[in-house]
């Protein structure tokens, strides 16, 4: 059983669909009229692997003038933690008016693998800078590439979709920057469903991130359930892979 990054998987879902055959993608669309990102909000998710409780994920939003900061942690617990320990931390910053990401950090501890990475997006210079370090052996890597227009990062993308129109039968594309490439991820809006969590029953819209080829196509599927209202709050996220299904369910929503 390959348990690498079980809790970080959904944060990485948008970029997992990358492929060399992916179509050209336009710039990231700005938030829809009337939508505003929270000045302060904390979302807590329980995480299940198959029928087992696997851990917890916490996402915090913080407004800072023209910018929005997102921080996320994902860690294993219980028996799963004894099998494969995960302690992942992510941070991203984006423009609240345009959506453009400016920085993304990640520190991942997944079994014996420990990696830290920092991505900076400089729109004025049209350059992207990635610095990565293997915390186990000390090896470092620096990469630079061109940056043509406004893009999202792999953490922001999941939650930025809430700022865009989500209509049944319609799809939209999120340009997500990762591994020095702009990756077009098609968000297929599939159906309405009722989702039950410990916070209650929610009317939701199910969205399926996908691409024509790549890891997602070959290894499984991912879905996100957004509330069917102006908030488009992600109350459930699920990845169905060859080694099992991981489900994130919203258990806490606080304005702090």
Secondary structure, 3 states (H helix, E strand, C coil): CCCCCCCCCCCCHHHHCCCCCCCCCCCCCCCCCCCCCCCEEEEEEEEEECCEEEEEEEEEEEEECCEEEEEEEEEECHHHHHHCCEEEEEEEEEECCCCCEEEEEEEEEECCEEEEEEEEEECCCCEEEEEEEECCCCCEEEEEEECCCCCECHHHHHHHHHHCCCCCCCEEEEEEEECCEEEEEEEEEEEEEEEEECCEEEEEEEEEEECCCCHHHHHEEEEEEEECCCCCCEEEEEEEECCEEEEEEEEEEECC
